[in-house]
């Protein structure tokens, strides 16, 4: 009736739309709350009793558990939803979830056990209906963080619960946590050494993650698929938003496990784990010696080679970014005077041709990440890399990439960030004494390409290109 009322058009004689809207809102609120009050008054005790009896506490007649789908209908209705979702409702739902979470198969069976099982299934869909509405999550974030999400995490950690329910709750916890982390009104990742800004729920989100979600991860990584995949995805998302969580991951002893997964044979070798490894290396405290001992660079090189040879597109950009992060960590070790500085980067020297090949990839993210890796190698080992980069074979690839010929057919739009990285690598190469050998047709073509960029390329790369062109012109005289 309310939905029909909402569909009635404006009456030009009586102008009734404002009245209809007011009546609609009043009916929605009163009817929805009356329905909920009736349902919850009957169910508050029966849920706990039925769960405790595992099917023996409900007998005969009209079973209140069977009426619970009414709540789901109210929540999926765009007219009733905002009227029925209140802090008290969310608290009640959290209580129902906790009351039924540890219930295993009923030894007595029967219709009542089936009724409780159906109630739990409906409860999951009720929770999902709420968790899919970002505006409701923001509006009720306090009770979600303080009541519902802890109950959801209890289900995830409960080994007696069914795998389907545990995964359902893991997915909900992951989606809601990421929703809060991405909402600047709810969560603001504090800068190092500062406190969370006033008015945000940052402290509550951090507490939930550290006290409820993180402790579930070690077990989840040992679970059957798809639990490990989703756990890695959740952790990766959390660390992307707030890199300080890396310290929590390290404290739990999970970092070595991520690098163990970084194997062609391991089932947990996926893009989420690769991104986690990058975050751990970039923001963690693992020394270079530990990374060398775990053979991290060799494992990354193997994954890179496999992804390139078999054209595993989703792996390319993450593994290139991981390679770049490893080298940058090595550079910091060199700058600090560490005895093992350069030990990680040297293991990537055999991948130089692969990095250069991938600069010609059609995907801008892949080509840019590959160009960063080429620049990394020549930055750390200029004497060894510069002659190779200026060889006829390599120069032919660089020229095509700078001109965008790898993007044909169709009009080429060269990635300026990639172009800038390749020009920086070229500048380092031509600056290296003795790196430029005999003048070849490929070197002449490179000169023409760079000179053209210096004259009409993007303003951000013109000065660098013009300087390289002038140096190449000097070599060719």
VOROFI-71961 format. One record per residue (C-alpha): x, y, z; residue number from 1. Coordinates in nm, 2 decimals, decimal comma. Layout:
<recs>
[rec [X Y Z] NUM]
...
</recs>
This chain:
<recs>
[rec [0,00 0,00 0,00] 1]
[rec [0,28 0,24 0,08] 2]
[rec [0,46 0,16 -0,24] 3]
[rec [0,14 0,22 -0,43] 4]
[rec [0,09 0,55 -0,26] 5]
[rec [0,45 0,65 -0,36] 6]
[rec [0,37 0,58 -0,72] 7]
[rec [0,06 0,81 -0,74] 8]
[rec [0,12 1,12 -0,95] 9]
[rec [0,07 1,48 -0,86] 10]
[rec [-0,30 1,60 -0,86] 11]
[rec [-0,31 1,95 -1,04] 12]
[rec [-0,64 2,04 -0,86] 13]
[rec [-0,56 1,95 -0,50] 14]
[rec [-0,19 1,95 -0,52] 15]
[rec [-0,18 1,64 -0,29] 16]
[rec [0,18 1,53 -0,34] 17]
[rec [0,31 1,70 -0,01] 18]
[rec [0,03 1,54 0,19] 19]
[rec [0,10 1,20 0,03] 20]
[rec [0,47 1,23 0,10] 21]
[rec [0,41 1,32 0,46] 22]
[rec [0,16 1,04 0,50] 23]
[rec [0,39 0,80 0,33] 24]
[rec [0,68 0,88 0,56] 25]
[rec [0,45 0,84 0,87] 26]
[rec [0,31 0,51 0,75] 27]
[rec [0,65 0,38 0,67] 28]
[rec [0,78 0,46 1,01] 29]
[rec [0,48 0,35 1,21] 30]
[rec [0,41 0,03 1,01] 31]
[rec [0,77 -0,07 0,99] 32]
[rec [0,84 -0,02 1,36] 33]
[rec [0,52 -0,20 1,46] 34]
[rec [0,61 -0,50 1,25] 35]
[rec [0,96 -0,50 1,39] 36]
[rec [0,84 -0,46 1,75] 37]
[rec [0,60 -0,76 1,70] 38]
[rec [0,87 -0,98 1,54] 39]
[rec [1,14 -0,90 1,79] 40]
[rec [0,93 -0,93 2,10] 41]
[rec [0,84 -1,28 2,00] 42]
[rec [1,19 -1,37 1,89] 43]
[rec [1,42 -1,22 2,16] 44]
[rec [1,39 -1,52 2,39] 45]
[rec [1,30 -1,79 2,15] 46]
[rec [1,62 -1,75 1,95] 47]
[rec [1,85 -1,79 2,25] 48]
[rec [1,64 -2,08 2,38] 49]
[rec [1,63 -2,26 2,04] 50]
[rec [2,00 -2,21 2,00] 51]
[rec [2,08 -2,35 2,35] 52]
[rec [1,86 -2,65 2,29] 53]
[rec [2,00 -2,70 1,94] 54]
[rec [1,65 -2,77 1,81] 55]
[rec [1,47 -2,88 2,13] 56]
[rec [1,34 -2,55 2,26] 57]
[rec [1,06 -2,47 2,01] 58]
[rec [0,76 -2,69 1,98] 59]
[rec [0,44 -2,69 1,79] 60]
[rec [0,21 -2,42 1,68] 61]
[rec [0,32 -2,09 1,52] 62]
[rec [0,70 -2,07 1,54] 63]
[rec [0,82 -1,71 1,58] 64]
[rec [1,15 -1,80 1,40] 65]
[rec [0,94 -1,86 1,08] 66]
[rec [0,83 -1,50 1,09] 67]
[rec [1,18 -1,35 1,07] 68]
[rec [1,17 -1,31 0,69] 69]
[rec [0,94 -1,02 0,75] 70]
[rec [1,25 -0,83 0,88] 71]
[rec [1,43 -0,91 0,55] 72]
[rec [1,15 -0,78 0,34] 73]
[rec [1,15 -0,45 0,54] 74]
[rec [1,52 -0,41 0,49] 75]
[rec [1,52 -0,47 0,12] 76]
[rec [1,24 -0,22 0,07] 77]
[rec [1,36 0,12 -0,03] 78]
[rec [1,06 0,27 0,15] 79]
[rec [1,10 0,09 0,48] 80]
[rec [1,47 0,05 0,51] 81]
[rec [1,57 0,39 0,65] 82]
[rec [1,28 0,37 0,90] 83]
[rec [1,36 0,03 1,05] 84]
[rec [1,74 0,04 1,07] 85]
[rec [1,82 0,18 1,41] 86]
[rec [2,11 0,12 1,66] 87]
[rec [1,87 -0,11 1,86] 88]
[rec [1,80 -0,32 1,56] 89]
[rec [2,17 -0,36 1,48] 90]
[rec [2,24 -0,45 1,84] 91]
[rec [1,96 -0,71 1,84] 92]
[rec [2,08 -0,87 1,52] 93]
[rec [2,43 -0,89 1,67] 94]
[rec [2,29 -1,06 1,97] 95]
[rec [2,10 -1,31 1,75] 96]
[rec [2,42 -1,38 1,56] 97]
[rec [2,62 -1,45 1,88] 98]
[rec [2,34 -1,67 2,02] 99]
[rec [2,33 -1,89 1,71] 100]
[rec [2,70 -1,88 1,60] 101]
[rec [2,83 -2,18 1,80] 102]
[rec [2,53 -2,40 1,73] 103]
[rec [2,63 -2,72 1,56] 104]
[rec [2,41 -2,98 1,40] 105]
[rec [2,12 -3,07 1,63] 106]
[rec [2,14 -3,42 1,78] 107]
[rec [1,76 -3,43 1,80] 108]
[rec [1,70 -3,29 1,45] 109]
[rec [1,33 -3,24 1,35] 110]
[rec [1,14 -2,94 1,23] 111]
[rec [1,26 -2,71 1,50] 112]
[rec [1,62 -2,77 1,41] 113]
[rec [1,53 -2,69 1,05] 114]
[rec [1,35 -2,38 1,16] 115]
[rec [1,66 -2,25 1,35] 116]
[rec [1,88 -2,33 1,05] 117]
[rec [1,64 -2,13 0,83] 118]
[rec [1,65 -1,85 1,08] 119]
[rec [2,03 -1,84 1,06] 120]
[rec [2,02 -1,83 0,68] 121]
[rec [1,77 -1,55 0,69] 122]
[rec [1,98 -1,37 0,95] 123]
[rec [2,28 -1,37 0,72] 124]
[rec [2,08 -1,22 0,44] 125]
[rec [1,94 -0,95 0,68] 126]
[rec [2,29 -0,86 0,78] 127]
[rec [2,40 -0,85 0,42] 128]
[rec [2,11 -0,62 0,33] 129]
[rec [2,23 -0,37 0,59] 130]
[rec [2,60 -0,41 0,50] 131]
[rec [2,54 -0,33 0,14] 132]
[rec [2,40 0,01 0,21] 133]
[rec [2,70 0,25 0,25] 134]
[rec [2,48 0,53 0,38] 135]
[rec [2,35 0,31 0,66] 136]
[rec [2,70 0,20 0,75] 137]
[rec [2,81 0,56 0,78] 138]
[rec [2,51 0,66 0,98] 139]
[rec [2,53 0,38 1,22] 140]
[rec [2,91 0,32 1,22] 141]
[rec [2,94 0,34 1,60] 142]
[rec [2,71 0,04 1,67] 143]
[rec [2,84 -0,15 1,37] 144]
[rec [3,19 -0,12 1,51] 145]
[rec [3,10 -0,18 1,87] 146]
[rec [2,84 -0,45 1,83] 147]
[rec [2,78 -0,61 1,50] 148]
[rec [3,12 -0,65 1,35] 149]
[rec [3,26 -0,81 1,67] 150]
[rec [2,98 -1,07 1,65] 151]
[rec [3,06 -1,12 1,28] 152]
[rec [3,42 -1,18 1,36] 153]
[rec [3,32 -1,44 1,62] 154]
[rec [3,16 -1,64 1,35] 155]
[rec [3,47 -1,62 1,13] 156]
[rec [3,68 -1,75 1,42] 157]
[rec [3,44 -2,02 1,52] 158]
[rec [3,56 -2,36 1,39] 159]
[rec [3,23 -2,52 1,48] 160]
[rec [3,04 -2,29 1,24] 161]
[rec [2,98 -2,40 0,88] 162]
[rec [3,23 -2,30 0,62] 163]
[rec [2,96 -2,12 0,42] 164]
[rec [2,86 -1,91 0,72] 165]
[rec [3,22 -1,83 0,81] 166]
[rec [3,30 -1,72 0,46] 167]
[rec [2,98 -1,52 0,44] 168]
[rec [3,08 -1,34 0,76] 169]
[rec [3,44 -1,29 0,64] 170]
[rec [3,32 -1,13 0,33] 171]
[rec [3,09 -0,90 0,52] 172]
[rec [3,36 -0,81 0,77] 173]
[rec [3,60 -0,74 0,48] 174]
[rec [3,35 -0,52 0,28] 175]
[rec [3,23 -0,32 0,58] 176]
[rec [3,59 -0,27 0,72] 177]
[rec [3,70 -0,14 0,38] 178]
[rec [3,40 0,08 0,35] 179]
[rec [3,48 0,24 0,68] 180]
[rec [3,85 0,28 0,59] 181]
[rec [3,76 0,45 0,26] 182]
[rec [3,51 0,69 0,43] 183]
[rec [3,70 1,01 0,54] 184]
[rec [3,42 1,10 0,78] 185]
[rec [3,47 0,77 0,96] 186]
[rec [3,84 0,69 0,92] 187]
[rec [4,15 0,91 0,87] 188]
[rec [4,48 0,73 0,88] 189]
[rec [4,69 0,94 1,11] 190]
[rec [5,03 1,06 1,00] 191]
[rec [5,33 0,90 1,18] 192]
[rec [5,36 1,03 1,53] 193]
[rec [5,02 1,19 1,54] 194]
[rec [4,68 1,10 1,69] 195]
[rec [4,36 1,04 1,50] 196]
[rec [4,17 1,37 1,43] 197]
[rec [3,88 1,45 1,66] 198]
[rec [3,53 1,34 1,55] 199]
[rec [3,64 1,04 1,35] 200]
[rec [3,60 0,68 1,44] 201]
[rec [3,96 0,60 1,36] 202]
[rec [4,05 0,46 1,70] 203]
[rec [3,74 0,24 1,70] 204]
[rec [3,82 0,10 1,36] 205]
[rec [4,18 0,04 1,46] 206]
[rec [4,07 -0,14 1,77] 207]
[rec [3,83 -0,36 1,58] 208]
[rec [4,10 -0,46 1,33] 209]
[rec [4,37 -0,53 1,59] 210]
[rec [4,15 -0,71 1,84] 211]
[rec [3,90 -0,89 1,62] 212]
[rec [4,00 -0,92 1,26] 213]
[rec [4,38 -0,96 1,26] 214]
[rec [4,37 -1,25 1,52] 215]
[rec [4,16 -1,45 1,27] 216]
[rec [4,41 -1,42 0,99] 217]
[rec [4,66 -1,70 1,08] 218]
[rec [4,38 -1,96 1,09] 219]
[rec [4,22 -1,82 0,77] 220]
[rec [4,54 -1,87 0,58] 221]
[rec [4,53 -2,24 0,66] 222]
[rec [4,16 -2,28 0,57] 223]
[rec [4,02 -2,42 0,25] 224]
[rec [3,96 -2,20 -0,05] 225]
[rec [3,84 -1,93 -0,08] 226]
[rec [3,91 -1,83 0,28] 227]
[rec [4,29 -1,76 0,23] 228]
[rec [4,23 -1,56 -0,09] 229]
[rec [3,98 -1,34 0,09] 230]
[rec [4,20 -1,30 0,39] 231]
[rec [4,49 -1,19 0,18] 232]
[rec [4,27 -0,95 -0,01] 233]
[rec [4,14 -0,80 0,31] 234]
[rec [4,49 -0,76 0,45] 235]
[rec [4,62 -0,61 0,13] 236]
[rec [4,34 -0,35 0,13] 237]
[rec [4,40 -0,26 0,49] 238]
[rec [4,78 -0,21 0,44] 239]
[rec [4,72 0,00 0,13] 240]
[rec [4,50 0,24 0,34] 241]
[rec [4,72 0,24 0,65] 242]
[rec [5,07 0,12 0,61] 243]
[rec [5,13 0,13 0,98] 244]
[rec [4,93 -0,20 1,00] 245]
[rec [5,25 -0,37 0,86] 246]
[rec [5,39 -0,36 1,21] 247]
[rec [5,09 -0,56 1,34] 248]
[rec [5,14 -0,81 1,06] 249]
[rec [5,51 -0,84 1,15] 250]
[rec [5,43 -0,88 1,52] 251]
[rec [5,20 -1,17 1,44] 252]
[rec [5,48 -1,34 1,25] 253]
[rec [5,29 -1,34 0,92] 254]
[rec [5,55 -1,16 0,70] 255]
[rec [5,76 -1,47 0,63] 256]
[rec [5,45 -1,66 0,55] 257]
[rec [5,36 -1,42 0,27] 258]
[rec [5,70 -1,47 0,12] 259]
[rec [5,66 -1,84 0,15] 260]
[rec [5,34 -1,81 -0,06] 261]
[rec [5,54 -1,63 -0,32] 262]
[rec [5,61 -1,95 -0,51] 263]
[rec [5,49 -2,09 -0,85] 264]
[rec [5,37 -2,40 -0,68] 265]
[rec [5,18 -2,25 -0,39] 266]
[rec [4,80 -2,21 -0,40] 267]
[rec [4,82 -1,87 -0,22] 268]
[rec [5,05 -1,72 -0,48] 269]
[rec [4,81 -1,45 -0,61] 270]
[rec [4,80 -1,08 -0,67] 271]
[rec [4,68 -1,00 -0,32] 272]
[rec [4,98 -1,18 -0,17] 273]
[rec [5,22 -1,00 -0,41] 274]
[rec [5,08 -0,67 -0,30] 275]
[rec [5,11 -0,77 0,07] 276]
[rec [5,48 -0,86 0,01] 277]
[rec [5,53 -0,51 -0,14] 278]
[rec [5,38 -0,34 0,16] 279]
[rec [5,58 -0,54 0,40] 280]
[rec [5,91 -0,46 0,22] 281]
[rec [5,82 -0,09 0,17] 282]
[rec [5,69 -0,02 0,52] 283]
[rec [5,82 -0,30 0,74] 284]
[rec [6,13 -0,35 0,94] 285]
[rec [6,26 -0,67 0,78] 286]
[rec [6,64 -0,63 0,73] 287]
[rec [6,79 -0,70 0,39] 288]
[rec [6,97 -1,00 0,54] 289]
[rec [6,63 -1,16 0,61] 290]
[rec [6,50 -1,09 0,26] 291]
[rec [6,82 -1,25 0,12] 292]
[rec [6,78 -1,55 0,34] 293]
[rec [6,42 -1,60 0,23] 294]
[rec [6,53 -1,58 -0,13] 295]
[rec [6,27 -1,31 -0,20] 296]
[rec [6,43 -1,17 -0,51] 297]
[rec [6,47 -1,51 -0,67] 298]
[rec [6,11 -1,59 -0,60] 299]
[rec [5,99 -1,26 -0,75] 300]
[rec [6,21 -1,32 -1,06] 301]
[rec [6,05 -1,66 -1,11] 302]
[rec [5,70 -1,53 -1,08] 303]
[rec [5,78 -1,24 -1,32] 304]
[rec [5,93 -1,48 -1,57] 305]
[rec [5,63 -1,71 -1,55] 306]
[rec [5,38 -1,42 -1,58] 307]
[rec [5,56 -1,28 -1,88] 308]
[rec [5,60 -1,60 -2,07] 309]
[rec [5,25 -1,72 -2,01] 310]
[rec [5,09 -1,37 -2,04] 311]
[rec [4,93 -1,38 -1,70] 312]
[rec [4,81 -1,02 -1,72] 313]
[rec [4,69 -0,97 -1,36] 314]
[rec [5,03 -1,06 -1,22] 315]
[rec [5,24 -0,83 -1,43] 316]
[rec [5,19 -0,49 -1,27] 317]
[rec [5,19 -0,61 -0,91] 318]
[rec [5,51 -0,82 -0,96] 319]
[rec [5,69 -0,53 -1,13] 320]
[rec [5,59 -0,30 -0,85] 321]
[rec [5,72 -0,55 -0,60] 322]
[rec [6,05 -0,57 -0,80] 323]
[rec [6,08 -0,19 -0,79] 324]
[rec [6,01 -0,19 -0,41] 325]
[rec [6,28 -0,45 -0,35] 326]
[rec [6,54 -0,25 -0,53] 327]
[rec [6,44 0,07 -0,36] 328]
[rec [6,48 -0,11 -0,02] 329]
[rec [6,82 -0,22 -0,15] 330]
[rec [6,91 0,14 -0,24] 331]
[rec [6,83 0,25 0,11] 332]
[rec [7,06 -0,02 0,24] 333]
[rec [7,34 0,11 0,01] 334]
[rec [7,28 0,47 0,12] 335]
[rec [7,30 0,36 0,48] 336]
[rec [7,64 0,19 0,42] 337]
[rec [7,50 -0,16 0,48] 338]
[rec [7,74 -0,44 0,40] 339]
[rec [7,47 -0,63 0,20] 340]
[rec [7,34 -0,34 0,00] 341]
[rec [7,31 -0,43 -0,37] 342]
[rec [7,27 -0,79 -0,29] 343]
[rec [6,90 -0,79 -0,38] 344]
[rec [6,93 -0,58 -0,69] 345]
[rec [7,21 -0,79 -0,85] 346]
[rec [6,97 -1,09 -0,86] 347]
[rec [6,75 -0,89 -1,09] 348]
[rec [7,02 -0,82 -1,34] 349]
[rec [6,92 -1,14 -1,53] 350]
[rec [6,57 -0,99 -1,56] 351]
[rec [6,69 -0,67 -1,74] 352]
[rec [6,57 -0,79 -2,08] 353]
[rec [6,23 -0,88 -1,93] 354]
[rec [6,19 -0,54 -1,78] 355]
[rec [6,28 -0,37 -2,11] 356]
[rec [6,04 -0,60 -2,30] 357]
[rec [5,75 -0,51 -2,07] 358]
[rec [5,81 -0,13 -2,12] 359]
[rec [5,65 -0,20 -2,46] 360]
[rec [5,34 -0,35 -2,30] 361]
[rec [5,01 -0,20 -2,41] 362]
[rec [4,89 -0,15 -2,05] 363]
[rec [5,01 0,18 -1,92] 364]
[rec [5,05 0,06 -1,56] 365]
[rec [5,26 -0,24 -1,67] 366]
[rec [5,48 -0,03 -1,90] 367]
[rec [5,53 0,24 -1,64] 368]
[rec [5,63 -0,02 -1,37] 369]
[rec [5,87 -0,19 -1,61] 370]
[rec [6,03 0,14 -1,69] 371]
[rec [6,08 0,21 -1,32] 372]
[rec [6,26 -0,12 -1,29] 373]
[rec [6,49 -0,04 -1,58] 374]
[rec [6,58 0,29 -1,42] 375]
[rec [6,64 0,11 -1,09] 376]
[rec [6,90 -0,12 -1,25] 377]
[rec [7,10 0,15 -1,41] 378]
[rec [7,08 0,36 -1,09] 379]
[rec [7,24 0,08 -0,88] 380]
[rec [7,47 -0,07 -1,14] 381]
[rec [7,54 0,20 -1,40] 382]
[rec [7,87 0,05 -1,54] 383]
[rec [7,71 -0,28 -1,61] 384]
[rec [7,37 -0,17 -1,73] 385]
[rec [7,45 0,14 -1,94] 386]
[rec [7,64 -0,04 -2,22] 387]
[rec [7,35 -0,30 -2,24] 388]
[rec [7,08 -0,03 -2,26] 389]
[rec [7,27 0,15 -2,54] 390]
[rec [7,33 -0,16 -2,74] 391]
[rec [7,16 -0,18 -3,08] 392]
[rec [6,91 -0,44 -2,97] 393]
[rec [6,80 -0,24 -2,66] 394]
[rec [6,80 0,09 -2,83] 395]
[rec [6,56 -0,04 -3,09] 396]
[rec [6,31 -0,13 -2,81] 397]
[rec [6,36 0,20 -2,63] 398]
[rec [6,30 0,40 -2,95] 399]
[rec [5,98 0,22 -3,03] 400]
[rec [5,86 0,27 -2,67] 401]
[rec [5,94 0,64 -2,66] 402]
[rec [5,75 0,69 -2,99] 403]
[rec [5,45 0,48 -2,89] 404]
[rec [5,50 0,24 -3,18] 405]
[rec [5,42 -0,05 -2,95] 406]
[rec [5,07 0,09 -2,92] 407]
[rec [4,99 0,05 -3,29] 408]
[rec [4,75 0,01 -3,46] 409]
[rec [4,56 0,33 -3,40] 410]
[rec [4,67 0,67 -3,28] 411]
[rec [4,94 0,63 -3,02] 412]
[rec [4,91 0,80 -2,69] 413]
[rec [5,24 0,76 -2,51] 414]
[rec [5,23 0,74 -2,13] 415]
[rec [5,42 1,05 -2,02] 416]
[rec [5,52 0,90 -1,68] 417]
[rec [5,67 0,60 -1,86] 418]
[rec [5,84 0,82 -2,11] 419]
[rec [5,99 1,03 -1,83] 420]
[rec [6,13 0,72 -1,66] 421]
[rec [6,28 0,59 -1,98] 422]
[rec [6,44 0,92 -2,05] 423]
[rec [6,59 0,93 -1,71] 424]
[rec [6,74 0,58 -1,77] 425]
[rec [6,88 0,70 -2,10] 426]
[rec [7,03 1,01 -1,94] 427]
[rec [7,21 0,79 -1,69] 428]
[rec [7,33 0,56 -1,96] 429]
[rec [7,47 0,84 -2,19] 430]
[rec [7,64 1,00 -1,88] 431]
[rec [7,83 0,68 -1,81] 432]
[rec [8,18 0,70 -1,96] 433]
[rec [8,24 0,46 -2,25] 434]
[rec [7,88 0,34 -2,26] 435]
[rec [7,81 0,46 -2,61] 436]
[rec [7,99 0,24 -2,87] 437]
[rec [7,99 0,25 -3,24] 438]
[rec [7,72 0,46 -3,41] 439]
[rec [7,45 0,24 -3,55] 440]
[rec [7,13 0,29 -3,74] 441]
[rec [6,94 0,22 -3,42] 442]
[rec [7,13 0,49 -3,23] 443]
[rec [7,05 0,74 -3,51] 444]
[rec [6,68 0,65 -3,49] 445]
[rec [6,70 0,70 -3,11] 446]
[rec [6,85 1,04 -3,16] 447]
[rec [6,57 1,14 -3,40] 448]
[rec [6,31 1,02 -3,16] 449]
[rec [6,45 1,20 -2,86] 450]
[rec [6,51 1,52 -3,06] 451]
[rec [6,15 1,51 -3,17] 452]
[rec [6,03 1,47 -2,81] 453]
[rec [6,26 1,76 -2,70] 454]
[rec [6,10 1,98 -2,96] 455]
[rec [5,73 1,89 -2,94] 456]
[rec [5,68 1,64 -2,66] 457]
[rec [5,51 1,70 -2,33] 458]
[rec [5,64 2,00 -2,15] 459]
[rec [5,75 1,79 -1,85] 460]
[rec [5,99 1,58 -2,06] 461]
[rec [6,12 1,83 -2,32] 462]
[rec [6,43 1,95 -2,12] 463]
[rec [6,55 1,60 -2,05] 464]
[rec [6,49 1,48 -2,40] 465]
[rec [6,67 1,79 -2,55] 466]
[rec [6,97 1,73 -2,33] 467]
[rec [7,00 1,36 -2,43] 468]
[rec [6,96 1,46 -2,80] 469]
[rec [7,25 1,70 -2,77] 470]
[rec [7,47 1,44 -2,60] 471]
[rec [7,38 1,18 -2,87] 472]
[rec [7,46 1,44 -3,14] 473]
[rec [7,80 1,48 -2,99] 474]
[rec [7,87 1,11 -3,00] 475]
[rec [7,76 1,09 -3,37] 476]
[rec [7,99 1,36 -3,50] 477]
</recs>
